[in-house]
């Protein structure tokens, strides 16, 4: 029996994760702009999303 291992391209995974993070930060910025969250909440959540 032939064992075929599925290979994932790490570069594409990083790209997808970066795109997802950018979309989340943009959504947070919209919430900040309309006054739904404070600047402090925005900064804290942004750091969480970006892993800082």
Residue, then its C-alpha position, 0 to 999 in steps of 0.5 A: x500500500x502506498x502511503x501519500x502524505x498531504x503537504x500543506x504550503x506554510x506560506x499560503x497558511x501565513x497569507x490566509x492568517x494575515x488576511x484574516x487578521x487584517x479583516x478583523x482589525x479593519x472591523x475593529x476600526x469600524x467599531x472604533x470609528x462609530x463609537x462602539x468601542x473605546x480607543x483602549x479596547x481597540x488597541x488591546x484587541x488589536x494586540x491580541x489579534x496580531x499576537x503582540 
